[in-house]
Amino acid sequence: MQQSTQRGLFLTLEGVDGAGKSTHIPFITQFLEQRSIEVVVSREPGGTALGEQLRQLLLHTPMHLKTETLLMFAARNEHIEQVIEPALKAGKWVLCDRFTDASFAYQGGGRQLGAEAIECLEHWTHAQLQPNHTWLFDLDLAIAQQRLRQTREMDRFETEQADFFQRTQHYYQLRVQQQPQRFSVIDSSQSIEAIQQELTQQLTALISTR
Ligand code: TYD
């Protein structure tokens, strides 16, 4: 008899710009691959050819807030259908740099759309799909801004004012309060080694659930 493939886990990384989440993607990927887990690494907005085109528009073209929110979810829908679901069904793990928590935090909080519209789109786009685990990288906003300025030219989100990021961070914290079992909050002011130790413990726990 043919054995059915065990569904993969869906892992996401979140945090305000400059909080350092992307730094840890190669470490997490390598950790899983060394344990023979196949990992698909992706990002939002983006992750598909169409999604990457939408990302260019989203990061650089001024637009109405509802348009911005709908385009985030349009890119997400394509990403789920083409990449995330097929990979999870094939037993692969998916590691994604941002997902719907970012829409709650940035559009819902930062841009003050509120949670209701995002909940509605979340339900329409992926009622059955939630990340199995999410790392929220948390950093003092002044330090995050300083890190950003040192690295590169900033996009339409990164150039926002301090109060935008305060609201964004607050909405991330609300998500953690609502679903504490899904999140690990990582103090990003720690050394990279200390963060990797925390990640190691959490990844080991996730693997042991398989
Ligand atoms: P980001 O992960 O910061 O990319 P990079 O590290 O390459 O700059 O993502 C791009 C921006 O998109 C980021 O500022 C947050 C924003 N964003 C939203 O506003 N809503 C969303 O739903 C998503 C996924 C991202």
Boltz pocket constraint, residues with backbone or C-beta under 6 A from the ligand:
constraints:
  - pocket:
      binder: B
      contacts: [[A, 17], [A, 22], [A, 44], [A, 45], [A, 72], [A, 97], [A, 98], [A, 99], [A, 100], [A, 102], [A, 103], [A, 104], [A, 106], [A, 107], [A, 157], [A, 158]]
      max_distance: 6.0
